[in-house]
Structures are given as C-alpha cells and as structure tokens.
Amino acid sequence: MAEEAIDHRTLAKLVESGVVRAARVISRAGGWGIIVTCGKTARPLAAQRGKARLFSKLETVAVYLREIGIPRFDVDVVDYDPERARRTRRDRAFRTGRSLRVGPRSGRSLRRKVNEPRS
C-alpha cells in the first residue's frame, strides 16, 4: 500500500470529525487488516510500530470498529485462507505454560527418548 498508514489515535479523531467515508476489512496472511477511506484517500490502520495492524479474528475487528464509531464496513475475503488465518507464537505459548506437555515432567521424558540412540 503506497498510502501512509494511520494509527488508532488519528483514526479516532477522523471518525469524531465525520471525515471517514468507509471502512473495508481485508483478509491477509495471518489475520485481518483495516483500510479506511477519508475523502478520496484510502489508508491502512497501523500498529504501534508502523506496520499494518492485523487482527486475528474478524469478530475482534467488528468490535474494534463499532467501538471507535464505525458501525458499518465491507469485508474482502478474496485472499482468505482458513489454514493461514491462525497465527501462533510458540514462544509465547511456551512462556505462558500452554505448550504441549508430555509425561509427568512436562516433556523431559520425551526429550530423553528423542536424544537416546536407537538400538
């Protein structure tokens, strides 16, 4: 997208002033993005670090847009792939204890079996 992205604060001000004409939710690899049209310019919603913000669920996008003051939006599912829609962060799952646990000692026995030489 060649247009400059906008952040949450800017979007909230644009909605409050009534400048936002339309919003479109588009499917992307790893989630859903938002494109906001103000006048003749369409701009993506950015995350805090400047990249396009992605939501993992369409329901989350709907709640976000409704709460910010955009009750209607279009959804573009041309590139939607349910297999790629779910983003997982194995490092985060591991730190929070939601990783796959095998055996009574949280995988130690599995690691030992993997590291043992085959007979």
VENTA-V376700 format. One line per field, one symbol per residue. psi: psi as a letter, one per 30 degrees, with the letter a starting at -180 (. if undefined). burial: b if it has 9 or more other C-alpha atoms within 8 Angstrom, else e. A space follows every 10 residues. Layout:
psi->???
burial->???
This chain:
psi->kflkllleee eeeeeefgfk elkkkkkljg aklkkkkjbg kkklklaegf lkkkkfkeee eeeeeeefgj fkllkjgegk jfefejkkje eeeeefgglk kklfhhfeee eeeefkkk.
burial->eeeebbbbee bbebbeeebb bbbbbbbbeb bbbbbbbbee ebbbbbbeee ebbbbbeeeb beeebbeebb eebeebeeeb eeeebbeeee eebbeeeeee ebbeeebbbb eeeeeeeee
